[in-house]
Amino acid sequence: MTAGSPITEEILQDCVQRIASGDSGGAYDLALTWIGHIPERKNWQDIYVAEALLHYAANHNVADSKDYLASTWPRLKENFRQRFGPK
């Protein structure tokens, strides 16, 4: 899955099933998909959902999520904050 992939019921079911079965990578994949839709939805809640999913995956040893939180997310989150304005 990549950022910007459509959020379909099939994708949501797949990610939830993976998370439920102990595959934390499902949370990371869902986070990337969610993040891809933040610019079009312009919804503050989406930022927090994506961040929670990233932290969940990172806390469950998904290395890509740890890297994303350390290198990409801070800049991207700030960009979203600037584009959306005050809450």
Backbone hydrogen bonds, N-H to C=O, Kabsch-Sander energy under -0.5 kcal/mol:
donor,donor_aa,acceptor,acceptor_aa,energy
4,G,32,L,-0.6
4,G,33,T,-0.5
5,S,2,T,-2.2
8,T,6,P,-1.3
12,L,8,T,-2.4
13,Q,9,E,-2.9
14,D,10,E,-2.5
15,C,11,I,-2.7
16,V,12,L,-2.7
17,Q,13,Q,-2.7
18,R,14,D,-2.4
19,I,15,C,-2.7
20,A,16,V,-2.9
21,S,17,Q,-1.7
22,G,19,I,-1.7
23,D,18,R,-3.1
24,S,22,G,-1.1
26,G,23,D,-1.8
27,A,24,S,-1.0
28,Y,24,S,-1.3
29,D,25,G,-2.7
30,L,26,G,-2.2
31,A,27,A,-2.3
32,L,28,Y,-2.3
33,T,29,D,-2.0
34,W,30,L,-2.8
35,I,31,A,-3.0
36,G,32,L,-1.8
37,H,33,T,-0.5
37,H,34,W,-1.5
38,I,34,W,-0.6
38,I,35,I,-1.1
41,R,37,H,-2.0
42,K,38,I,-2.9
44,W,42,K,-0.5
46,D,43,N,-0.9
47,I,43,N,-0.9
47,I,44,W,-0.6
48,Y,44,W,-1.4
49,V,45,Q,-2.4
50,A,46,D,-2.6
51,E,47,I,-2.3
52,A,48,Y,-2.4
53,L,49,V,-2.3
54,L,50,A,-2.4
55,H,51,E,-2.6
56,Y,52,A,-2.6
57,A,53,L,-2.5
58,A,54,L,-2.7
59,N,55,H,-3.0
60,H,56,Y,-0.8
60,H,57,A,-0.7
61,N,58,A,-1.6
62,V,57,A,-2.1
63,A,61,N,-1.0
65,S,62,V,-0.6
66,K,62,V,-1.9
67,D,63,A,-2.6
68,Y,64,D,-2.4
69,L,65,S,-2.7
70,A,66,K,-1.9
71,S,67,D,-2.8
72,T,67,D,-0.5
72,T,68,Y,-1.3
73,W,68,Y,-3.2
76,L,72,T,-2.3
77,K,73,W,-3.4
78,E,74,P,-1.9
79,N,75,R,-2.2
80,F,76,L,-2.4
81,R,77,K,-2.4
82,Q,78,E,-2.4
83,R,79,N,-2.2
84,F,80,F,-2.5
85,G,81,R,-1.7
